[in-house]
């Protein structure tokens, strides 16, 4: 079975996939590779997750099978793509085309002349907010009902910067009596990248939530991260520490991208040629509403208690402040992640299996 393959077998499969993508596509972006071989199977191959594809591409670069080349595009800036090492006019044309499409996507992810805020960055935030508004009858009291960032919590500025959203979850027990409110602190990261246990964006939220929990140790808090895709080990980590993850498995983009010349064609080209999973929507979705109506309430008490134990470990705030620093990379980040895992083990009395997973 695929799940029983050895590390070496997975590495060989990843190499074979990258070789095949290079032979068929001639040129491709790093996120395109993930979209076509990690988000879904490539041909007859099984899905290969990004932590396997990235080193495979690096190995094939060292072997001279592919190169990684950058060039300026008409929209400005430099876009880099992998190109088959077999030089040809066809490969050069495809590389230029892929750079153009990557530059187009980049304009969606960046505030600019045609839209501000960016259609990518703001879309998921709007989906989350609209879904929360529609689930208010299930007990959610939004701290900023009109939308936008939440800058203040419990009478003070949110430490570490504003949240994308936040709400109190108010419930009744079996006797119809009010239960203790739970504070949900929410960030929406509408990234192409998969979320891993070492991903910096995880720790932006956990650092903020830990600071609030330390300041208010008796208040139940659950940090919630909404993202496009995550590695299953990240899910195990989140469950253990009391974090709630919501995986959309699509990248929401505001329909405003259609309001330019040939807007639908331009979207279709990004979807069809780069393989990006794009959903043009910035309103509530049934799946997101189910998360707030059913999934989160079913585990919120356990999650809040786990998070309280973890956040109040005396070393956790300092470790999280290191992990949220985007300049902490490589071995230093791995060491900090392992320190966090040790703290989690001490706080929960459980092994942190996500720390020993070979995902780097």
Phi, psi and omega in degrees: 000152185301322183293344182261007178293148178283167177302319181293321178295319177296321179297318179295320177297317179298316177301316182296321179296313182296320176301315183292319177299317180297319181293323184274321184270332184074323176210147183197150176276163181297316179286332174297319178301316179295319181299323186269341184235347178250317179291336180205164178291144174263112180058231181271000181280154170287165175296138180242116187287158188304326182292348174261324181292320184299309177293332177296316178297322178295319178297316182290333172294315180297328180278353179082013179284324178224160173237168181236107192239140178245149176205153178289149178245169183299328181282358182095154181084170181248130176247136183248139178222155170282140181227136177303143184286350177280104186292137177197158176296325180296316180296320179295320179295316180296318179301317178296319179296316180295322178297320178299314181293322177295321177295322178297313178299322181299325178295328177293328184269002184229131174301141182199204185296320187273339182200143175205115009286174183293145181296333179277306185300323185271342187296310183293322176302319180289322177298315179297313182297314181296323179292321176296319179301318182284343178260008178307322178299344178271007171116007182269129174245104185288139179281341175223078186300334181281351180099168182094181186292154172254113185259341183232139176222134172053040175082011180214162175298144175295120180293134179089003177113162185293160175262155175291328178196166175197149181203150169273136173259114183250129184225164175247146177277185183298338180264006180080014179267145179297135175266170181295130179295148177244130179272121176257126179250120195238132171235141178243117181245100186270064188262152167289325183294145171287152178266124179242167180300344178261358186294130186298324184298331175303316190276342170303311181290314182297325178296316178297314183294324179293319180298318179292320181295320178297321180288336183224071188297340183265359181265125177292129182228140173230116173283137183234124176246128177251129183213173181283304181220147177219151175285145186298332178293328176298322177298320178295319178298312183299317180298320182291321185271353179091020176266147176250125179252139175238117181257120183276332184059021170205158178254111178288137176226135181297136181300352178303338179295344177281345187273040174227170179302129179056038184301314181295319178299318183294322176294314181300323181293319178297316181294312187282324185268325177267344180079012183290136177275102185242132173238118180280097183193141172222028179242176181301146176237151178302319182295318180292321179296322178298324178301315183279329181283320192238305190295308181296312180302331182290342183230007191294324182292315178296317181298316181296321179291320177297314181296321179300315180299316182291310185296330182271001171298131190299336182266347187297313181304318180293320180295317181294326179294330175287314184292335179279351181282116184291348178270354176274110188229174171058224184298326180296320178292320179297318179297318180294320177298319179294325175296319178298318179299319178298317179298319180296318178298317179293323183286323186259341185074018181238151175292140176265087185296335182289343180283329184267353179296136184274084184242003184273000000 
